[in-house]
């Protein structure tokens, strides 16, 4: 079939193949499916192979180019520094893609180096006897009595660890501010120059503040009551003035009506005369 589709059959064999494909329904359908598959593959875009596929193909075809996990670790520092040659560089990357145990190792090393650079300025003093304990735990060439540090060295180390909280850069400014504030308060607020004097002075200040607040509230209540009384007196005076104005207006209206009725009473007498 492949030679027929590629046009590589001899004329007689090509004629026999075509006649059989026309007579046999099974072979006719098979030939049509293969032709359609070839047309589909020719018209579609080829997928981009990933690095893992390429590494697996090279591992199956040329296994001698692969490296072991030990070689991978030996060239790790050179790889991170950018000193690996191109052939070894690609072999190293292929092993990192295929080996699950080594794929996370470069990232762990990079994070560890970054942490070391981050905390480089926060180096702590080496505890006394640490080197001896490490040697005893690893190669055992130190006697057990030499592992434990002397009492004086352990006491100095304990004092140093206790003072680290005070002299550390994060707490030094806070401790300085507290000392300055206590010094200022003892010299200005305290009567006897002690911390107890500051406490008593603060209590007296709180009592005076509470007393002034009480007096102020009482004065404000008195002022409020006086204001209310003034408003009540003003309203009463306005009411009296309005009542007097109403009485004057009614009296004037009555006088005006009386003046109008008098001429009407005198007119009949004048007519009789």
Wavefront OBJ file of the C-alpha trace (Angstrom):
o trace
v 0.000 0.000 0.000
v 2.814 2.417 0.824
v 4.536 1.784 -2.499
v 1.199 2.209 -4.315
v 0.502 5.556 -2.627
v 4.074 6.703 -3.277
v 3.891 5.601 -6.942
v 6.801 3.159 -6.572
v 5.045 0.012 -7.915
v 5.763 -1.404 -11.322
v 3.020 -0.845 -13.913
v 1.724 -4.426 -13.807
v 1.724 -4.593 -10.011
v 0.105 -1.147 -9.857
v -2.666 -2.341 -12.214
v -3.342 -5.473 -10.160
v -3.429 -3.437 -6.915
v -5.921 -0.948 -8.344
v -8.180 -3.711 -9.698
v -8.205 -5.509 -6.341
v -9.010 -2.247 -4.510
v -11.966 -1.722 -6.839
v -13.339 -5.270 -6.378
v -12.711 -5.744 -2.590
v -14.859 -3.494 -0.357
v -12.615 -3.994 2.709
v -9.406 -3.021 0.912
v -11.211 -0.149 -0.819
v -12.301 1.327 2.542
v -8.840 0.769 4.031
v -7.200 2.567 1.117
v -9.620 5.495 1.466
v -8.949 5.828 5.227
v -5.196 5.827 4.682
v -5.484 8.502 1.982
v -7.672 10.706 4.216
v -5.247 10.259 7.120
v -2.293 11.294 4.962
v -4.170 14.363 3.721
v -5.101 15.365 7.286
v -1.535 14.967 8.524
v -0.225 16.972 5.554
v -2.674 19.856 6.130
v -2.251 20.055 9.942
v 0.587 21.850 11.721
v 3.185 19.728 13.415
v 3.137 20.076 17.238
v 6.179 21.640 18.852
v 8.096 18.939 20.742
v 8.927 19.779 24.344
v 12.313 19.319 25.955
v 11.162 16.191 27.784
v 10.231 14.432 24.541
v 13.572 15.286 23.003
v 15.386 14.033 26.096
v 13.481 10.735 26.064
v 14.197 10.223 22.366
v 17.909 10.858 22.856
v 17.968 8.551 25.883
v 16.484 5.719 23.794
v 18.584 6.331 20.713
v 21.965 7.422 22.131
v 22.021 6.290 25.791
v 25.793 6.789 26.001
v 25.268 10.590 26.097
v 23.332 10.439 29.385
v 24.983 11.326 32.703
v 24.466 9.848 36.152
v 23.136 11.521 39.298
v 26.652 11.722 40.742
v 27.935 13.546 37.662
v 24.889 15.806 37.826
v 25.761 16.882 41.364
v 29.436 17.342 40.494
v 28.624 19.835 37.721
v 25.864 21.654 39.653
v 28.084 24.534 40.811
v 29.559 25.017 37.330
v 26.066 25.023 35.848
v 24.839 27.719 38.257
v 27.961 29.805 37.583
v 27.561 29.423 33.801
v 30.854 27.606 33.231
v 29.569 24.402 31.575
v 30.427 23.768 27.919
v 27.589 23.382 25.432
v 27.640 19.530 25.018
v 27.834 18.924 28.755
v 25.315 21.695 29.380
v 22.630 19.988 27.239
v 23.357 16.572 28.749
v 23.025 18.104 32.233
v 19.664 19.703 31.364
v 18.357 16.452 29.835
v 19.192 14.599 33.046
v 17.410 17.302 35.080
v 14.273 16.746 32.962
v 14.300 12.962 33.147
v 15.450 12.331 36.757
v 12.800 13.132 39.368
v 15.371 13.020 42.186
v 17.609 15.660 40.597
v 15.014 17.988 39.050
v 14.382 19.891 42.322
v 18.033 20.050 43.385
v 19.045 23.220 41.436
v 16.094 25.179 42.818
v 16.863 24.112 46.382
v 20.499 25.149 46.018
v 19.548 28.546 44.559
v 17.108 29.226 47.417
v 19.709 28.191 49.984
v 22.281 30.571 48.465
v 19.727 33.386 48.459
v 18.944 32.764 52.125
v 22.648 32.879 52.989
v 23.017 36.252 51.246
v 19.863 37.562 52.942
v 20.997 36.690 56.461
v 24.659 37.440 55.839
v 24.580 40.550 58.052
v 22.820 38.707 60.876
v 25.706 36.367 61.651
v 25.510 35.025 65.187
v 28.555 34.181 67.301
v 29.578 30.551 67.208
v 28.609 28.859 70.496
v 31.426 27.564 72.608
v 32.134 23.886 72.020
v 30.103 23.676 68.782
v 33.080 22.591 66.709
v 33.928 19.817 69.173
v 30.347 18.561 69.210
v 30.235 18.504 65.406
v 33.452 16.518 65.222
v 32.220 14.095 67.885
v 28.912 13.550 66.044
v 30.467 13.171 62.571
v 33.868 11.482 62.800
v 34.142 10.847 66.548
v 37.743 11.967 66.988
v 37.029 14.050 70.114
v 36.823 12.666 73.623
v 33.402 12.958 75.324
v 34.801 15.101 78.178
v 36.125 17.601 75.630
v 32.741 18.076 73.996
v 31.171 19.942 76.920
v 32.360 23.545 77.231
v 33.771 24.890 80.535
v 31.454 26.516 83.062
v 32.963 29.977 82.540
v 32.521 29.805 78.780
v 28.914 28.635 79.145
v 28.185 31.478 81.612
v 29.643 34.072 79.241
v 27.603 32.642 76.383
v 24.418 32.819 78.464
v 25.085 36.466 79.382
v 25.772 37.273 75.741
v 22.484 35.715 74.661
v 20.605 37.646 77.355
v 22.153 40.955 76.303
v 21.432 40.356 72.610
v 17.805 41.367 73.189
v 18.922 44.751 74.567
v 21.809 45.595 72.275
v 20.182 44.315 69.090
v 19.627 47.033 66.447
v 15.878 46.449 66.451
v 15.467 47.137 70.201
v 18.326 49.565 70.851
v 16.338 52.623 69.735
v 13.310 51.606 71.814
v 15.425 51.068 74.931
v 17.133 54.442 74.426
v 13.787 56.238 74.116
v 12.500 54.561 77.282
v 15.609 55.549 79.246
v 15.422 59.154 78.039
v 11.711 59.411 78.869
v 12.280 58.013 82.406
v 15.178 60.450 82.952
v 13.127 63.438 81.823
v 10.099 62.470 83.922
v 12.145 61.898 87.075
v 13.768 65.339 86.714
v 10.624 67.292 85.809
v 7.512 65.519 87.076
v 8.742 63.590 90.106
v 9.122 65.550 93.353
v 11.819 63.349 94.845
v 13.516 62.205 91.611
v 12.277 58.591 91.786
v 9.894 56.479 89.732
v 7.464 56.407 92.689
v 7.346 60.209 92.584
v 6.249 60.008 88.947
v 3.458 57.646 89.974
v 2.220 59.937 92.769
v 2.425 63.006 90.532
v 0.382 61.224 87.865
v -2.267 60.330 90.460
v -2.497 63.964 91.635
v -2.767 65.138 88.027
v -5.564 62.643 87.414
v -7.447 63.852 90.521
v -7.123 67.504 89.489
v -8.295 66.660 85.997
v -11.312 64.797 87.346
v -12.141 67.700 89.733
v -11.865 70.312 87.001
v -14.021 68.168 84.742
v -16.677 67.947 87.493
v -16.610 71.700 88.131
v -16.761 72.415 84.448
v -19.817 70.190 84.056
v -21.540 71.938 87.015
v -20.795 75.391 85.582
v -22.065 74.332 82.214
v -25.299 73.098 83.797
v -25.756 76.442 85.584
v -25.121 78.331 82.374
v -27.612 76.129 80.602
v -30.264 76.738 83.300
v -29.676 80.516 83.137
v -29.999 80.478 79.394
v -33.266 78.575 79.646
v -34.635 81.087 82.213
v -33.655 83.991 79.995
v -35.428 82.403 77.073
v -38.552 81.811 79.200
v -38.557 85.461 80.432
v -38.129 86.746 76.887
v -41.068 84.667 75.673
v -43.292 85.905 78.553
v -42.431 89.562 77.883
v -43.165 89.057 74.195
v -46.533 87.538 75.082
v -47.409 90.524 77.376
v -46.423 92.978 74.660
v -48.567 91.136 72.158
v -51.551 91.146 74.563
v -51.199 94.909 75.193
v -50.991 95.571 71.488
v -54.117 93.536 70.931
v -55.988 95.546 73.671
v -54.882 98.865 72.178
v -55.976 97.761 68.731
v -59.426 96.693 70.017
v -59.872 100.009 71.905
v -58.957 102.050 68.873
v -61.377 100.026 66.758
v -64.205 100.656 69.301
v -63.519 104.421 69.313
v -63.590 104.516 65.571
v -66.959 102.711 65.415
v -68.480 105.110 68.012
v -67.378 108.112 66.014
v -69.082 106.756 62.944
v -72.487 106.157 64.673
v -72.887 109.722 66.148
v -73.584 111.552 62.836
v -76.284 109.051 61.993
v -78.187 109.959 65.218
v -78.110 113.741 64.565
v -79.367 113.642 60.992
v -83.127 113.160 61.820
v -83.126 116.196 64.123
v -81.599 118.351 61.449
v -84.182 117.144 59.003
v -87.051 117.967 61.447
v -85.663 121.453 61.891
l 1 2 3 4 5 6 7 8 9 10 11 12 13 14 15 16 17 18 19 20 21 22 23 24 25 26 27 28 29 30 31 32 33 34 35 36 37 38 39 40 41 42 43 44 45 46 47 48 49 50 51 52 53 54 55 56 57 58 59 60 61 62 63 64 65 66 67 68 69 70 71 72 73 74 75 76 77 78 79 80 81 82 83 84 85 86 87 88 89 90 91 92 93 94 95 96 97 98 99 100 101 102 103 104 105 106 107 108 109 110 111 112 113 114 115 116 117 118 119 120 121 122 123 124 125 126 127 128 129 130 131 132 133 134 135 136 137 138 139 140 141 142 143 144 145 146 147 148 149 150 151 152 153 154 155 156 157 158 159 160 161 162 163 164 165 166 167 168 169 170 171 172 173 174 175 176 177 178 179 180 181 182 183 184 185 186 187 188 189 190 191 192 193 194 195 196 197 198 199 200 201 202 203 204 205 206 207 208 209 210 211 212 213 214 215 216 217 218 219 220 221 222 223 224 225 226 227 228 229 230 231 232 233 234 235 236 237 238 239 240 241 242 243 244 245 246 247 248 249 250 251 252 253 254 255 256 257 258 259 260 261 262 263 264 265 266 267 268 269 270 271 272 273
